[in-house]
Amino acid sequence: MTLVVGIELGGTSCKVGIADGSSLIKVQTFETSKEDPHITLLAMSQWMQQYSISKIGIACFGPLDLDKNSKTYGFITSTPKKAWQYCNVVGYFKQVFPNIPIAFDTDVNAPAVSEYDMCKGKVKSVCTFFCGKIIFLSHLCHVRLLMLQ
């Protein structure tokens, strides 16, 4: 079974969801460490290692460097969360899961892309106000669109 992972990195908590492409299998919540981002990233990656995953999509608080040609692509940049400033999120997960493709976007863009994909071309644009970013995980089976960017 091909499994995909959706990660929502938030300021107070993080959610990791596992899906099989058509349905959400499991969601786990982790506390976002205020002192050391590696505590959070390690806890999430250890939990993920029990699954045979084929793709990872990350929706993250920012600001982020999303320029794939930049030396700091995949980093959280000048966030007010001091411990997370210039944290290499994508680099961390690439080190733990070296052969798995990783998509990375903001915690606003990722659910908007998912909502757009769920509309199956019936709309030209999506503008949504998100009260809870868990929407991204509820549409985790559509993480494939993030993987194509």
N, C-alpha and C positions, 0 to 999 in steps of 0.2 A: 504494500500500500504506500502510495506517495503522500507524504505529509508535508505541509507547509507551516511555518511559524509566523505569527504576527506579534510584534512587540510594540507596546505603547509605553514609552518612557515619559512619565509625568513628574511634576515637581514634588508630589508627596507620596505617590505610589506608582508602581509599574505593573502592567499586566502582560502576560505572555499567553497567547492562545495557540493551540494546535488544531489544525483542520486537515481533512482528507481531500479537500478540493470541492466537496459538496456540502459538508456540514462541519460544524465546530465540535471537536471531540472533548477538549478540556481547556480551562482557563485557570491560570494560577496568578495570584497577586503577590507582589513583593514590595517592601517598603523602600522608598528612595532614600538612600543614606545622605545625610547632610554633611558628613565628614569626609567620606571617601567613596567616589563613584565605583571603584573597583569592587567594593563590598556588594553593591547591588548587581553589577554586571556579572560577577562571579556566581552569585546565588542564582541568577536567571540562567546562565549558561550551564551550570551543573544540572539544573532541573531539566533543561532542554536535551541534555545528552542521553536521557533515557529513551528518547525517540529517534527513529530513523528519518531524519528530515531531509528534504530536497531543496527547499528555498526558505529564505528568511526575509521578511519585510519589517522595517523598523519605522515607526512613527514617533517622533521625538520632539520634546520641548526645545526651544532655541534661545537665541538665534543659532542657525546651523550653516555650515559650509556645504552647499549642495553642488558646487562646481567640480565635476569629476576630473578636471584637469588641474585642480589646485593641490598643493602639497598638504593642505589641511582638509581635503574632502572627507566627509564623514565625521567631522568634529562638531561638538557643541562649541560655539565660540564665546562671545562676550556676555554670557548669561549672568544675571544677578546672583545666581546660585554659585557662590565663590568656589566651592570644591569641584564643581563641574565645569569650570571655565577651561576651555581648550582640551576637553576630554575627547579622546579618539574612540568614539563609539563603534564605528564601522571597523576600524583597525582591530579593536578588541575581539569582536565576533569573527573577523576573518582569521585571526590567530587561533581561535578555538575551533572554528569550523572552516578550515582552509579551502575545501573543495566545494563549498556550498555558495551559490550566488546570493548576494545580499542587496536588497533595495533599501534606500534611505530617503526619508522625506520628513517634512514637518508634521506635527500632530494636528495641523489644520488641513494641509494639502492631502494627506493620505486618506482620511475619511471622505473628503470631497471627491477624490478620484474613484473611490469605491462606490459612492453613491451614483456618480456618473455612469460607471460601468454597469451598475444594477439597472439603470434605466434602459439599457440595451439599445442605445442610439435614438431613443424617442425624444430626447431633449438636446439642445445645442450647448447648454451650459448649466452648471449647477452652482447655486449660491446658497449655502446653508449656514445657519447659526447652530453651533454645537454646544449644548449644555454639558454633555458628558462625552468624552472621547472614546468611551467603550463602544460607540457606534462602529469604530474601525474594526474592533474584534468581532462584532456581530456580523460583519460582512467579510470575515477573514477568508472565506472561500474565494473571494475576488482579489486576493492579494497578488494573483498572477499579473494583473494590470500593472501593479507597482514594479514587478520584476521585469517588465518589458521596457521601462523607461531608461 
